[in-house]
Amino acid sequence: MILPIVTEPNPLLRQKAQPLKKISKRIRKLAQNMLETMYAADGVGLAGPQVGVGERIIVVDVGNGPLALINPEIISNMGQERDVEGCLSIPGRNGYVTRAAKVKVTGVNLDGRRIELESEGLLARALQHEIDHLEGILFIDYLDRAGGEAD
């Protein structure tokens, strides 16, 4: 089921998401619906708050297959890269954002197993972007420091 995407300036996007205690049938269905919504909108990532859910869940797919993570955390990062980002919750706006070039992320998959994932390139950028959403941070918050909007 395709879910409505919450857009700026909805205050839900600025609230910190709450940790999930267990992986339930509801959470698995939510992850599936989030992936369907992301694909329908031609996105590469989506976080719970973007679909009105204040829980720490993200989905990403940068072309390597879908990934859903519960309670994701960045545990290390390395280097820096500046590139253009956009956001399904801020339609029509893009900007240059500097992020870590590589990140190691930990979280729980939909089978309830804790996983650790090392990433770089677009996957690293997408993970950082979606985890920011769980903290109430949007990519536009970085624009002044990163050099402004893109054409």
Chimera marker file (.cmm) of the C-alpha trace (Angstrom):
<marker_set name="trace">
<marker id="1" x="0.000" y="0.000" z="0.000" r="1" g="1" b="0" radius="0.5"/>
<marker id="2" x="1.358" y="3.397" z="-0.955" r="1" g="1" b="0" radius="0.5"/>
<marker id="3" x="1.442" y="5.737" z="2.028" r="1" g="1" b="0" radius="0.5"/>
<marker id="4" x="1.076" y="9.530" z="1.959" r="1" g="1" b="0" radius="0.5"/>
<marker id="5" x="4.449" y="11.277" z="2.251" r="1" g="1" b="0" radius="0.5"/>
<marker id="6" x="4.666" y="13.985" z="4.910" r="1" g="1" b="0" radius="0.5"/>
<marker id="7" x="6.119" y="17.209" z="3.494" r="1" g="1" b="0" radius="0.5"/>
<marker id="8" x="7.772" y="20.320" z="4.908" r="1" g="1" b="0" radius="0.5"/>
<marker id="9" x="6.757" y="22.262" z="7.007" r="1" g="1" b="0" radius="0.5"/>
<marker id="10" x="4.897" y="19.466" z="8.846" r="1" g="1" b="0" radius="0.5"/>
<marker id="11" x="6.255" y="19.418" z="12.437" r="1" g="1" b="0" radius="0.5"/>
<marker id="12" x="6.409" y="15.584" z="12.398" r="1" g="1" b="0" radius="0.5"/>
<marker id="13" x="9.564" y="15.923" z="10.293" r="1" g="1" b="0" radius="0.5"/>
<marker id="14" x="11.296" y="17.820" z="13.121" r="1" g="1" b="0" radius="0.5"/>
<marker id="15" x="10.511" y="15.363" z="15.911" r="1" g="1" b="0" radius="0.5"/>
<marker id="16" x="12.914" y="12.659" z="17.088" r="1" g="1" b="0" radius="0.5"/>
<marker id="17" x="11.629" y="9.186" z="16.305" r="1" g="1" b="0" radius="0.5"/>
<marker id="18" x="11.252" y="6.672" z="19.123" r="1" g="1" b="0" radius="0.5"/>
<marker id="19" x="13.158" y="3.362" z="19.264" r="1" g="1" b="0" radius="0.5"/>
<marker id="20" x="11.242" y="0.212" z="18.437" r="1" g="1" b="0" radius="0.5"/>
<marker id="21" x="11.259" y="-2.500" z="21.093" r="1" g="1" b="0" radius="0.5"/>
<marker id="22" x="10.320" y="-5.463" z="18.884" r="1" g="1" b="0" radius="0.5"/>
<marker id="23" x="9.805" y="-6.450" z="15.276" r="1" g="1" b="0" radius="0.5"/>
<marker id="24" x="6.102" y="-7.149" z="14.912" r="1" g="1" b="0" radius="0.5"/>
<marker id="25" x="3.872" y="-8.032" z="11.987" r="1" g="1" b="0" radius="0.5"/>
<marker id="26" x="2.855" y="-4.348" z="11.925" r="1" g="1" b="0" radius="0.5"/>
<marker id="27" x="6.493" y="-3.257" z="11.539" r="1" g="1" b="0" radius="0.5"/>
<marker id="28" x="7.137" y="-5.751" z="8.736" r="1" g="1" b="0" radius="0.5"/>
<marker id="29" x="4.033" y="-4.493" z="6.910" r="1" g="1" b="0" radius="0.5"/>
<marker id="30" x="5.091" y="-0.886" z="7.516" r="1" g="1" b="0" radius="0.5"/>
<marker id="31" x="8.521" y="-1.603" z="5.993" r="1" g="1" b="0" radius="0.5"/>
<marker id="32" x="6.875" y="-3.180" z="2.930" r="1" g="1" b="0" radius="0.5"/>
<marker id="33" x="4.520" y="-0.219" z="2.545" r="1" g="1" b="0" radius="0.5"/>
<marker id="34" x="7.422" y="2.212" z="2.942" r="1" g="1" b="0" radius="0.5"/>
<marker id="35" x="9.359" y="0.431" z="0.190" r="1" g="1" b="0" radius="0.5"/>
<marker id="36" x="6.327" y="0.515" z="-2.131" r="1" g="1" b="0" radius="0.5"/>
<marker id="37" x="5.883" y="4.214" z="-1.372" r="1" g="1" b="0" radius="0.5"/>
<marker id="38" x="9.575" y="4.935" z="-1.983" r="1" g="1" b="0" radius="0.5"/>
<marker id="39" x="9.571" y="3.084" z="-5.321" r="1" g="1" b="0" radius="0.5"/>
<marker id="40" x="6.348" y="4.803" z="-6.448" r="1" g="1" b="0" radius="0.5"/>
<marker id="41" x="7.937" y="8.197" z="-5.706" r="1" g="1" b="0" radius="0.5"/>
<marker id="42" x="11.248" y="7.294" z="-7.434" r="1" g="1" b="0" radius="0.5"/>
<marker id="43" x="13.174" y="7.687" z="-4.180" r="1" g="1" b="0" radius="0.5"/>
<marker id="44" x="16.176" y="5.807" z="-2.817" r="1" g="1" b="0" radius="0.5"/>
<marker id="45" x="15.271" y="6.033" z="0.864" r="1" g="1" b="0" radius="0.5"/>
<marker id="46" x="12.444" y="6.738" z="3.280" r="1" g="1" b="0" radius="0.5"/>
<marker id="47" x="12.236" y="7.101" z="7.061" r="1" g="1" b="0" radius="0.5"/>
<marker id="48" x="9.318" y="6.518" z="9.424" r="1" g="1" b="0" radius="0.5"/>
<marker id="49" x="8.654" y="10.223" z="10.082" r="1" g="1" b="0" radius="0.5"/>
<marker id="50" x="8.259" y="10.814" z="6.338" r="1" g="1" b="0" radius="0.5"/>
<marker id="51" x="5.149" y="8.626" z="6.364" r="1" g="1" b="0" radius="0.5"/>
<marker id="52" x="3.832" y="9.994" z="9.656" r="1" g="1" b="0" radius="0.5"/>
<marker id="53" x="5.321" y="7.255" z="11.857" r="1" g="1" b="0" radius="0.5"/>
<marker id="54" x="7.435" y="8.501" z="14.763" r="1" g="1" b="0" radius="0.5"/>
<marker id="55" x="9.423" y="5.272" z="15.056" r="1" g="1" b="0" radius="0.5"/>
<marker id="56" x="13.048" y="4.498" z="14.183" r="1" g="1" b="0" radius="0.5"/>
<marker id="57" x="12.655" y="2.624" z="10.905" r="1" g="1" b="0" radius="0.5"/>
<marker id="58" x="14.246" y="3.342" z="7.529" r="1" g="1" b="0" radius="0.5"/>
<marker id="59" x="14.208" y="1.717" z="4.113" r="1" g="1" b="0" radius="0.5"/>
<marker id="60" x="16.735" y="2.254" z="1.321" r="1" g="1" b="0" radius="0.5"/>
<marker id="61" x="17.398" y="0.857" z="-2.125" r="1" g="1" b="0" radius="0.5"/>
<marker id="62" x="20.152" y="2.396" z="-4.238" r="1" g="1" b="0" radius="0.5"/>
<marker id="63" x="20.040" y="-0.392" z="-6.806" r="1" g="1" b="0" radius="0.5"/>
<marker id="64" x="21.508" y="-3.219" z="-4.705" r="1" g="1" b="0" radius="0.5"/>
<marker id="65" x="18.153" y="-4.462" z="-3.426" r="1" g="1" b="0" radius="0.5"/>
<marker id="66" x="15.907" y="-3.243" z="-0.627" r="1" g="1" b="0" radius="0.5"/>
<marker id="67" x="17.164" y="-2.789" z="2.918" r="1" g="1" b="0" radius="0.5"/>
<marker id="68" x="14.988" y="-2.136" z="5.972" r="1" g="1" b="0" radius="0.5"/>
<marker id="69" x="16.630" y="-1.215" z="9.276" r="1" g="1" b="0" radius="0.5"/>
<marker id="70" x="15.104" y="-0.799" z="12.698" r="1" g="1" b="0" radius="0.5"/>
<marker id="71" x="16.825" y="1.478" z="15.244" r="1" g="1" b="0" radius="0.5"/>
<marker id="72" x="19.741" y="2.238" z="12.887" r="1" g="1" b="0" radius="0.5"/>
<marker id="73" x="22.807" y="4.031" z="14.222" r="1" g="1" b="0" radius="0.5"/>
<marker id="74" x="25.979" y="5.282" z="12.600" r="1" g="1" b="0" radius="0.5"/>
<marker id="75" x="28.850" y="3.803" z="14.605" r="1" g="1" b="0" radius="0.5"/>
<marker id="76" x="31.753" y="5.130" z="12.535" r="1" g="1" b="0" radius="0.5"/>
<marker id="77" x="32.461" y="7.279" z="9.521" r="1" g="1" b="0" radius="0.5"/>
<marker id="78" x="35.401" y="8.210" z="7.336" r="1" g="1" b="0" radius="0.5"/>
<marker id="79" x="36.228" y="10.951" z="4.844" r="1" g="1" b="0" radius="0.5"/>
<marker id="80" x="33.937" y="13.522" z="3.308" r="1" g="1" b="0" radius="0.5"/>
<marker id="81" x="32.044" y="13.905" z="0.047" r="1" g="1" b="0" radius="0.5"/>
<marker id="82" x="29.967" y="16.787" z="-1.250" r="1" g="1" b="0" radius="0.5"/>
<marker id="83" x="27.080" y="15.962" z="-3.566" r="1" g="1" b="0" radius="0.5"/>
<marker id="84" x="23.564" y="17.020" z="-4.483" r="1" g="1" b="0" radius="0.5"/>
<marker id="85" x="20.673" y="15.695" z="-2.410" r="1" g="1" b="0" radius="0.5"/>
<marker id="86" x="16.939" y="15.949" z="-2.599" r="1" g="1" b="0" radius="0.5"/>
<marker id="87" x="14.166" y="14.652" z="-0.377" r="1" g="1" b="0" radius="0.5"/>
<marker id="88" x="10.712" y="13.215" z="-0.973" r="1" g="1" b="0" radius="0.5"/>
<marker id="89" x="9.483" y="15.377" z="1.924" r="1" g="1" b="0" radius="0.5"/>
<marker id="90" x="10.823" y="18.562" z="0.297" r="1" g="1" b="0" radius="0.5"/>
<marker id="91" x="9.657" y="18.238" z="-3.312" r="1" g="1" b="0" radius="0.5"/>
<marker id="92" x="11.356" y="20.309" z="-5.970" r="1" g="1" b="0" radius="0.5"/>
<marker id="93" x="14.332" y="21.356" z="-3.862" r="1" g="1" b="0" radius="0.5"/>
<marker id="94" x="17.904" y="20.073" z="-4.190" r="1" g="1" b="0" radius="0.5"/>
<marker id="95" x="21.144" y="21.197" z="-2.617" r="1" g="1" b="0" radius="0.5"/>
<marker id="96" x="24.772" y="20.355" z="-2.037" r="1" g="1" b="0" radius="0.5"/>
<marker id="97" x="25.406" y="18.498" z="1.205" r="1" g="1" b="0" radius="0.5"/>
<marker id="98" x="28.734" y="17.362" z="2.632" r="1" g="1" b="0" radius="0.5"/>
<marker id="99" x="28.522" y="13.969" z="4.319" r="1" g="1" b="0" radius="0.5"/>
<marker id="100" x="30.867" y="11.193" z="5.373" r="1" g="1" b="0" radius="0.5"/>
<marker id="101" x="32.199" y="9.263" z="2.374" r="1" g="1" b="0" radius="0.5"/>
<marker id="102" x="31.980" y="5.936" z="4.229" r="1" g="1" b="0" radius="0.5"/>
<marker id="103" x="29.839" y="4.913" z="7.184" r="1" g="1" b="0" radius="0.5"/>
<marker id="104" x="29.398" y="1.838" z="9.312" r="1" g="1" b="0" radius="0.5"/>
<marker id="105" x="25.795" y="1.435" z="10.441" r="1" g="1" b="0" radius="0.5"/>
<marker id="106" x="24.280" y="-0.984" z="12.912" r="1" g="1" b="0" radius="0.5"/>
<marker id="107" x="20.614" y="-1.832" z="13.245" r="1" g="1" b="0" radius="0.5"/>
<marker id="108" x="18.115" y="-4.661" z="13.395" r="1" g="1" b="0" radius="0.5"/>
<marker id="109" x="16.756" y="-6.269" z="10.229" r="1" g="1" b="0" radius="0.5"/>
<marker id="110" x="13.182" y="-7.482" z="9.798" r="1" g="1" b="0" radius="0.5"/>
<marker id="111" x="14.198" y="-10.959" z="11.015" r="1" g="1" b="0" radius="0.5"/>
<marker id="112" x="15.158" y="-9.412" z="14.359" r="1" g="1" b="0" radius="0.5"/>
<marker id="113" x="18.899" y="-9.913" z="13.828" r="1" g="1" b="0" radius="0.5"/>
<marker id="114" x="21.378" y="-7.152" z="14.645" r="1" g="1" b="0" radius="0.5"/>
<marker id="115" x="23.449" y="-6.381" z="11.581" r="1" g="1" b="0" radius="0.5"/>
<marker id="116" x="26.440" y="-4.177" z="10.862" r="1" g="1" b="0" radius="0.5"/>
<marker id="117" x="26.789" y="-2.668" z="7.411" r="1" g="1" b="0" radius="0.5"/>
<marker id="118" x="29.765" y="-0.861" z="5.887" r="1" g="1" b="0" radius="0.5"/>
<marker id="119" x="28.837" y="1.437" z="3.032" r="1" g="1" b="0" radius="0.5"/>
<marker id="120" x="30.185" y="4.101" z="0.729" r="1" g="1" b="0" radius="0.5"/>
<marker id="121" x="28.944" y="6.192" z="-2.172" r="1" g="1" b="0" radius="0.5"/>
<marker id="122" x="25.208" y="6.589" z="-2.655" r="1" g="1" b="0" radius="0.5"/>
<marker id="123" x="24.341" y="3.941" z="-0.047" r="1" g="1" b="0" radius="0.5"/>
<marker id="124" x="26.376" y="5.764" z="2.629" r="1" g="1" b="0" radius="0.5"/>
<marker id="125" x="24.721" y="9.063" z="1.675" r="1" g="1" b="0" radius="0.5"/>
<marker id="126" x="21.209" y="7.549" z="1.704" r="1" g="1" b="0" radius="0.5"/>
<marker id="127" x="21.754" y="5.904" z="5.099" r="1" g="1" b="0" radius="0.5"/>
<marker id="128" x="23.002" y="9.175" z="6.616" r="1" g="1" b="0" radius="0.5"/>
<marker id="129" x="20.099" y="11.115" z="5.087" r="1" g="1" b="0" radius="0.5"/>
<marker id="130" x="17.473" y="8.680" z="6.411" r="1" g="1" b="0" radius="0.5"/>
<marker id="131" x="19.044" y="8.387" z="9.869" r="1" g="1" b="0" radius="0.5"/>
<marker id="132" x="19.015" y="12.202" z="10.030" r="1" g="1" b="0" radius="0.5"/>
<marker id="133" x="15.241" y="12.053" z="9.499" r="1" g="1" b="0" radius="0.5"/>
<marker id="134" x="14.974" y="9.941" z="12.663" r="1" g="1" b="0" radius="0.5"/>
<marker id="135" x="16.647" y="12.805" z="14.556" r="1" g="1" b="0" radius="0.5"/>
<marker id="136" x="14.373" y="15.479" z="13.082" r="1" g="1" b="0" radius="0.5"/>
<marker id="137" x="17.152" y="16.747" z="10.794" r="1" g="1" b="0" radius="0.5"/>
<marker id="138" x="16.528" y="17.575" z="7.128" r="1" g="1" b="0" radius="0.5"/>
<marker id="139" x="19.082" y="17.965" z="4.343" r="1" g="1" b="0" radius="0.5"/>
<marker id="140" x="18.167" y="21.657" z="4.030" r="1" g="1" b="0" radius="0.5"/>
<marker id="141" x="19.658" y="22.158" z="7.497" r="1" g="1" b="0" radius="0.5"/>
<marker id="142" x="23.088" y="21.582" z="5.930" r="1" g="1" b="0" radius="0.5"/>
<marker id="143" x="22.741" y="23.883" z="2.916" r="1" g="1" b="0" radius="0.5"/>
<marker id="144" x="24.354" y="27.017" z="4.364" r="1" g="1" b="0" radius="0.5"/>
<marker id="145" x="27.411" y="25.082" z="5.511" r="1" g="1" b="0" radius="0.5"/>
<marker id="146" x="27.570" y="22.988" z="2.352" r="1" g="1" b="0" radius="0.5"/>
<marker id="147" x="27.442" y="25.754" z="-0.195" r="1" g="1" b="0" radius="0.5"/>
<marker id="148" x="23.811" y="26.277" z="-1.070" r="1" g="1" b="0" radius="0.5"/>
<marker id="149" x="21.193" y="24.998" z="-3.410" r="1" g="1" b="0" radius="0.5"/>
<marker id="150" x="21.749" y="23.216" z="-6.685" r="1" g="1" b="0" radius="0.5"/>
<marker id="151" x="20.074" y="24.129" z="-9.958" r="1" g="1" b="0" radius="0.5"/>
<link id1="1" id2="2" r="1" g="1" b="0" radius="0.2"/>
<link id1="2" id2="3" r="1" g="1" b="0" radius="0.2"/>
<link id1="3" id2="4" r="1" g="1" b="0" radius="0.2"/>
<link id1="4" id2="5" r="1" g="1" b="0" radius="0.2"/>
<link id1="5" id2="6" r="1" g="1" b="0" radius="0.2"/>
<link id1="6" id2="7" r="1" g="1" b="0" radius="0.2"/>
<link id1="7" id2="8" r="1" g="1" b="0" radius="0.2"/>
<link id1="8" id2="9" r="1" g="1" b="0" radius="0.2"/>
<link id1="9" id2="10" r="1" g="1" b="0" radius="0.2"/>
<link id1="10" id2="11" r="1" g="1" b="0" radius="0.2"/>
<link id1="11" id2="12" r="1" g="1" b="0" radius="0.2"/>
<link id1="12" id2="13" r="1" g="1" b="0" radius="0.2"/>
<link id1="13" id2="14" r="1" g="1" b="0" radius="0.2"/>
<link id1="14" id2="15" r="1" g="1" b="0" radius="0.2"/>
<link id1="15" id2="16" r="1" g="1" b="0" radius="0.2"/>
<link id1="16" id2="17" r="1" g="1" b="0" radius="0.2"/>
<link id1="17" id2="18" r="1" g="1" b="0" radius="0.2"/>
<link id1="18" id2="19" r="1" g="1" b="0" radius="0.2"/>
<link id1="19" id2="20" r="1" g="1" b="0" radius="0.2"/>
<link id1="20" id2="21" r="1" g="1" b="0" radius="0.2"/>
<link id1="21" id2="22" r="1" g="1" b="0" radius="0.2"/>
<link id1="22" id2="23" r="1" g="1" b="0" radius="0.2"/>
<link id1="23" id2="24" r="1" g="1" b="0" radius="0.2"/>
<link id1="24" id2="25" r="1" g="1" b="0" radius="0.2"/>
<link id1="25" id2="26" r="1" g="1" b="0" radius="0.2"/>
<link id1="26" id2="27" r="1" g="1" b="0" radius="0.2"/>
<link id1="27" id2="28" r="1" g="1" b="0" radius="0.2"/>
<link id1="28" id2="29" r="1" g="1" b="0" radius="0.2"/>
<link id1="29" id2="30" r="1" g="1" b="0" radius="0.2"/>
<link id1="30" id2="31" r="1" g="1" b="0" radius="0.2"/>
<link id1="31" id2="32" r="1" g="1" b="0" radius="0.2"/>
<link id1="32" id2="33" r="1" g="1" b="0" radius="0.2"/>
<link id1="33" id2="34" r="1" g="1" b="0" radius="0.2"/>
<link id1="34" id2="35" r="1" g="1" b="0" radius="0.2"/>
<link id1="35" id2="36" r="1" g="1" b="0" radius="0.2"/>
<link id1="36" id2="37" r="1" g="1" b="0" radius="0.2"/>
<link id1="37" id2="38" r="1" g="1" b="0" radius="0.2"/>
<link id1="38" id2="39" r="1" g="1" b="0" radius="0.2"/>
<link id1="39" id2="40" r="1" g="1" b="0" radius="0.2"/>
<link id1="40" id2="41" r="1" g="1" b="0" radius="0.2"/>
<link id1="41" id2="42" r="1" g="1" b="0" radius="0.2"/>
<link id1="42" id2="43" r="1" g="1" b="0" radius="0.2"/>
<link id1="43" id2="44" r="1" g="1" b="0" radius="0.2"/>
<link id1="44" id2="45" r="1" g="1" b="0" radius="0.2"/>
<link id1="45" id2="46" r="1" g="1" b="0" radius="0.2"/>
<link id1="46" id2="47" r="1" g="1" b="0" radius="0.2"/>
<link id1="47" id2="48" r="1" g="1" b="0" radius="0.2"/>
<link id1="48" id2="49" r="1" g="1" b="0" radius="0.2"/>
<link id1="49" id2="50" r="1" g="1" b="0" radius="0.2"/>
<link id1="50" id2="51" r="1" g="1" b="0" radius="0.2"/>
<link id1="51" id2="52" r="1" g="1" b="0" radius="0.2"/>
<link id1="52" id2="53" r="1" g="1" b="0" radius="0.2"/>
<link id1="53" id2="54" r="1" g="1" b="0" radius="0.2"/>
<link id1="54" id2="55" r="1" g="1" b="0" radius="0.2"/>
<link id1="55" id2="56" r="1" g="1" b="0" radius="0.2"/>
<link id1="56" id2="57" r="1" g="1" b="0" radius="0.2"/>
<link id1="57" id2="58" r="1" g="1" b="0" radius="0.2"/>
<link id1="58" id2="59" r="1" g="1" b="0" radius="0.2"/>
<link id1="59" id2="60" r="1" g="1" b="0" radius="0.2"/>
<link id1="60" id2="61" r="1" g="1" b="0" radius="0.2"/>
<link id1="61" id2="62" r="1" g="1" b="0" radius="0.2"/>
<link id1="62" id2="63" r="1" g="1" b="0" radius="0.2"/>
<link id1="63" id2="64" r="1" g="1" b="0" radius="0.2"/>
<link id1="64" id2="65" r="1" g="1" b="0" radius="0.2"/>
<link id1="65" id2="66" r="1" g="1" b="0" radius="0.2"/>
<link id1="66" id2="67" r="1" g="1" b="0" radius="0.2"/>
<link id1="67" id2="68" r="1" g="1" b="0" radius="0.2"/>
<link id1="68" id2="69" r="1" g="1" b="0" radius="0.2"/>
<link id1="69" id2="70" r="1" g="1" b="0" radius="0.2"/>
<link id1="70" id2="71" r="1" g="1" b="0" radius="0.2"/>
<link id1="71" id2="72" r="1" g="1" b="0" radius="0.2"/>
<link id1="72" id2="73" r="1" g="1" b="0" radius="0.2"/>
<link id1="73" id2="74" r="1" g="1" b="0" radius="0.2"/>
<link id1="74" id2="75" r="1" g="1" b="0" radius="0.2"/>
<link id1="75" id2="76" r="1" g="1" b="0" radius="0.2"/>
<link id1="76" id2="77" r="1" g="1" b="0" radius="0.2"/>
<link id1="77" id2="78" r="1" g="1" b="0" radius="0.2"/>
<link id1="78" id2="79" r="1" g="1" b="0" radius="0.2"/>
<link id1="79" id2="80" r="1" g="1" b="0" radius="0.2"/>
<link id1="80" id2="81" r="1" g="1" b="0" radius="0.2"/>
<link id1="81" id2="82" r="1" g="1" b="0" radius="0.2"/>
<link id1="82" id2="83" r="1" g="1" b="0" radius="0.2"/>
<link id1="83" id2="84" r="1" g="1" b="0" radius="0.2"/>
<link id1="84" id2="85" r="1" g="1" b="0" radius="0.2"/>
<link id1="85" id2="86" r="1" g="1" b="0" radius="0.2"/>
<link id1="86" id2="87" r="1" g="1" b="0" radius="0.2"/>
<link id1="87" id2="88" r="1" g="1" b="0" radius="0.2"/>
<link id1="88" id2="89" r="1" g="1" b="0" radius="0.2"/>
<link id1="89" id2="90" r="1" g="1" b="0" radius="0.2"/>
<link id1="90" id2="91" r="1" g="1" b="0" radius="0.2"/>
<link id1="91" id2="92" r="1" g="1" b="0" radius="0.2"/>
<link id1="92" id2="93" r="1" g="1" b="0" radius="0.2"/>
<link id1="93" id2="94" r="1" g="1" b="0" radius="0.2"/>
<link id1="94" id2="95" r="1" g="1" b="0" radius="0.2"/>
<link id1="95" id2="96" r="1" g="1" b="0" radius="0.2"/>
<link id1="96" id2="97" r="1" g="1" b="0" radius="0.2"/>
<link id1="97" id2="98" r="1" g="1" b="0" radius="0.2"/>
<link id1="98" id2="99" r="1" g="1" b="0" radius="0.2"/>
<link id1="99" id2="100" r="1" g="1" b="0" radius="0.2"/>
<link id1="100" id2="101" r="1" g="1" b="0" radius="0.2"/>
<link id1="101" id2="102" r="1" g="1" b="0" radius="0.2"/>
<link id1="102" id2="103" r="1" g="1" b="0" radius="0.2"/>
<link id1="103" id2="104" r="1" g="1" b="0" radius="0.2"/>
<link id1="104" id2="105" r="1" g="1" b="0" radius="0.2"/>
<link id1="105" id2="106" r="1" g="1" b="0" radius="0.2"/>
<link id1="106" id2="107" r="1" g="1" b="0" radius="0.2"/>
<link id1="107" id2="108" r="1" g="1" b="0" radius="0.2"/>
<link id1="108" id2="109" r="1" g="1" b="0" radius="0.2"/>
<link id1="109" id2="110" r="1" g="1" b="0" radius="0.2"/>
<link id1="110" id2="111" r="1" g="1" b="0" radius="0.2"/>
<link id1="111" id2="112" r="1" g="1" b="0" radius="0.2"/>
<link id1="112" id2="113" r="1" g="1" b="0" radius="0.2"/>
<link id1="113" id2="114" r="1" g="1" b="0" radius="0.2"/>
<link id1="114" id2="115" r="1" g="1" b="0" radius="0.2"/>
<link id1="115" id2="116" r="1" g="1" b="0" radius="0.2"/>
<link id1="116" id2="117" r="1" g="1" b="0" radius="0.2"/>
<link id1="117" id2="118" r="1" g="1" b="0" radius="0.2"/>
<link id1="118" id2="119" r="1" g="1" b="0" radius="0.2"/>
<link id1="119" id2="120" r="1" g="1" b="0" radius="0.2"/>
<link id1="120" id2="121" r="1" g="1" b="0" radius="0.2"/>
<link id1="121" id2="122" r="1" g="1" b="0" radius="0.2"/>
<link id1="122" id2="123" r="1" g="1" b="0" radius="0.2"/>
<link id1="123" id2="124" r="1" g="1" b="0" radius="0.2"/>
<link id1="124" id2="125" r="1" g="1" b="0" radius="0.2"/>
<link id1="125" id2="126" r="1" g="1" b="0" radius="0.2"/>
<link id1="126" id2="127" r="1" g="1" b="0" radius="0.2"/>
<link id1="127" id2="128" r="1" g="1" b="0" radius="0.2"/>
<link id1="128" id2="129" r="1" g="1" b="0" radius="0.2"/>
<link id1="129" id2="130" r="1" g="1" b="0" radius="0.2"/>
<link id1="130" id2="131" r="1" g="1" b="0" radius="0.2"/>
<link id1="131" id2="132" r="1" g="1" b="0" radius="0.2"/>
<link id1="132" id2="133" r="1" g="1" b="0" radius="0.2"/>
<link id1="133" id2="134" r="1" g="1" b="0" radius="0.2"/>
<link id1="134" id2="135" r="1" g="1" b="0" radius="0.2"/>
<link id1="135" id2="136" r="1" g="1" b="0" radius="0.2"/>
<link id1="136" id2="137" r="1" g="1" b="0" radius="0.2"/>
<link id1="137" id2="138" r="1" g="1" b="0" radius="0.2"/>
<link id1="138" id2="139" r="1" g="1" b="0" radius="0.2"/>
<link id1="139" id2="140" r="1" g="1" b="0" radius="0.2"/>
<link id1="140" id2="141" r="1" g="1" b="0" radius="0.2"/>
<link id1="141" id2="142" r="1" g="1" b="0" radius="0.2"/>
<link id1="142" id2="143" r="1" g="1" b="0" radius="0.2"/>
<link id1="143" id2="144" r="1" g="1" b="0" radius="0.2"/>
<link id1="144" id2="145" r="1" g="1" b="0" radius="0.2"/>
<link id1="145" id2="146" r="1" g="1" b="0" radius="0.2"/>
<link id1="146" id2="147" r="1" g="1" b="0" radius="0.2"/>
<link id1="147" id2="148" r="1" g="1" b="0" radius="0.2"/>
<link id1="148" id2="149" r="1" g="1" b="0" radius="0.2"/>
<link id1="149" id2="150" r="1" g="1" b="0" radius="0.2"/>
<link id1="150" id2="151" r="1" g="1" b="0" radius="0.2"/>
</marker_set>
